[in-house]
Amino acid sequence: MVLSQIIVGVTDLDAATSRFRSIGFDALDGGVHPGVGTANRVIPLGAQYIELLGVVSPEQARETEYGRSLLRATSDGDRLVRWSLRTDAIGDVAERLGISMEQRRRLRPDGVLLTWRAAGLALALADATLPFFMQWDHAEQYPGALAATHEIDGADVPLRWVRDREPGLWSVGVQTDQGEVVISG
């Protein structure tokens, strides 16, 4: 298993996209999550990616735990809300940990249907200190590997846990050609 993504919950997806682009990141339109009321932008980093996740239909978002969780998490502003680990044996992971697995999908704006399986998402929605697990059905569709115009030094996204706070994901550092960019939430 490897770190797959860091999810930044945002109150205004377009404003967050502009903010990340202004510091040099290529934020690609990822599309809408069907039936959930959310959409995303993807910042590819090679082996990982940052996902900007926002509510685009509050009515729909209030109908699902996924949407309600994001609305709660961003009620005071943008913040790091979740993280995931990528595996090529998600069934084994789910069985070993006794967690449920579900099929997920979204349509990219270019019409490509992305499909993956997620496990432990319900636990991660309830407790942001816990990761969830993902396995992409088609490895070539992995969002981290999308072409981007920004330059990243290496493929690792180092996580830093702040020790004087309650457990949680508080900041992420991304090493770029211009130095480290720290995303705090």
C-alpha positions in Angstrom: 0.0 0.0 0.0 1.1 3.5 -0.8 -0.3 7.0 0.0 -2.8 7.7 -2.8 -4.4 11.1 -2.2 -5.0 13.9 0.2 -8.4 15.5 0.0 -8.9 19.2 0.7 -12.5 20.0 1.4 -13.4 23.4 0.0 -16.3 25.8 0.3 -15.9 27.2 -3.2 -14.4 24.8 -5.7 -13.7 27.5 -8.3 -12.0 29.8 -5.8 -9.9 27.0 -4.4 -8.9 26.0 -7.9 -7.8 29.6 -8.6 -5.9 29.7 -5.3 -3.9 26.5 -6.1 -3.2 27.6 -9.6 -1.9 30.9 -8.3 0.8 29.1 -6.4 1.8 27.1 -9.4 -0.3 23.9 -9.4 -2.2 22.6 -12.3 -5.7 21.8 -11.0 -7.5 19.7 -13.5 -11.3 19.4 -13.6 -12.1 16.0 -12.3 -15.9 16.0 -12.7 -19.0 15.5 -10.6 -19.6 12.6 -8.3 -23.0 11.3 -9.5 -25.8 11.5 -7.0 -23.6 12.9 -4.2 -23.7 16.6 -4.9 -19.9 17.0 -5.0 -17.3 17.6 -7.6 -13.6 17.7 -7.6 -10.4 19.1 -9.1 -7.3 17.0 -9.3 -3.7 18.1 -8.7 -1.5 15.3 -10.2 1.7 14.5 -8.4 2.8 11.3 -10.1 2.4 8.6 -7.5 -0.1 10.7 -5.5 -2.5 13.5 -6.0 -4.3 16.2 -4.1 -8.1 16.3 -4.6 -10.0 19.6 -4.1 -13.5 18.5 -3.1 -16.4 20.8 -3.0 -20.2 20.7 -2.8 -21.9 21.7 -6.0 -25.4 20.8 -5.1 -26.2 21.3 -1.4 -29.6 19.7 -1.7 -28.0 16.5 -3.1 -25.1 16.6 -0.6 -27.5 16.7 2.3 -29.0 13.4 1.1 -25.8 11.3 1.5 -23.4 10.8 4.3 -20.5 11.6 1.9 -22.1 15.0 1.2 -23.1 15.7 4.8 -19.7 14.9 6.0 -18.1 17.4 3.6 -20.6 20.1 4.5 -19.8 19.5 8.2 -16.1 19.5 7.7 -16.1 22.7 5.6 -18.6 24.6 7.7 -15.8 26.8 9.1 -13.8 27.0 5.8 -11.4 24.9 3.7 -9.5 22.1 5.4 -7.9 18.8 4.9 -10.7 16.3 5.3 -9.5 12.8 4.3 -6.6 10.7 2.9 -6.4 7.4 1.2 -4.0 4.5 0.6 -3.8 2.8 -2.8 -3.6 -1.0 -3.0 -3.8 -3.7 -5.7 -5.5 -6.1 -3.3 -8.5 -4.2 -1.9 -10.6 -7.3 -1.3 -7.9 -8.7 0.9 -7.5 -5.4 2.8 -11.3 -5.1 3.3 -11.5 -8.7 4.5 -8.5 -8.4 6.9 -9.8 -5.2 8.4 -13.5 -6.2 8.4 -14.6 -3.2 6.5 -17.0 -2.8 3.6 -16.0 -2.3 0.1 -18.0 -0.4 -2.5 -17.8 0.4 -6.2 -17.3 4.1 -7.0 -17.4 6.0 -10.3 -17.4 9.5 -11.8 -17.4 10.8 -15.3 -14.5 13.1 -16.2 -15.4 16.2 -18.2 -13.8 14.6 -21.3 -16.4 11.8 -21.1 -14.1 9.1 -19.7 -15.8 7.0 -17.0 -13.5 6.4 -14.1 -14.2 3.4 -11.8 -12.5 2.3 -8.6 -13.3 0.4 -5.4 -13.1 2.0 -2.0 -13.0 0.3 1.4 -13.4 1.9 4.8 -14.9 5.1 3.4 -17.6 5.2 6.1 -15.1 5.0 8.8 -12.9 7.8 7.3 -16.0 10.0 6.9 -16.7 9.6 10.7 -13.0 9.9 11.7 -10.6 11.9 9.5 -7.6 10.4 11.3 -8.4 7.1 9.6 -7.5 6.5 5.9 -9.7 4.7 3.5 -8.4 2.4 0.8 -8.7 2.6 -3.0 -8.0 0.4 -6.0 -8.4 1.8 -9.5 -10.1 -0.6 -11.9 -7.9 0.7 -14.8 -4.4 1.8 -13.6 -3.9 4.1 -16.5 -6.8 6.3 -15.2 -5.1 6.9 -11.9 -5.5 10.7 -11.3 -2.0 11.2 -9.9 -0.5 10.2 -13.3 -2.4 12.7 -15.4 -0.3 15.1 -17.4 0.2 18.4 -15.5 2.2 21.6 -16.3 3.6 22.0 -12.8 7.0 20.6 -11.9 7.2 18.3 -8.8 10.5 17.3 -7.3 10.1 13.6 -6.6 6.9 11.6 -6.2 6.4 11.7 -2.5 3.9 13.8 -0.6 5.4 14.0 2.9 2.7 14.1 5.7 3.5 16.0 8.8 1.4 15.3 11.9 1.3 18.2 14.3 2.0 16.8 17.8 0.4 19.5 19.9 -3.1 19.0 18.5 -5.7 16.3 18.6 -5.1 13.5 16.2 -5.8 14.4 12.6 -4.4 15.5 9.3 -3.2 19.0 9.8 -0.7 19.8 7.1 0.8 18.3 4.0 4.1 19.4 2.3 4.7 19.0 -1.4 8.2 19.5 -2.6 8.3 21.6 -5.8 11.1 23.0 -7.9 10.5 26.3 -6.1 10.7 24.7 -2.6 8.1 23.1 -0.3 4.5 24.2 -0.5 2.6 23.4 2.8 -1.1 22.9 2.7 -2.7 23.4 6.1 -6.2 22.6 7.2 
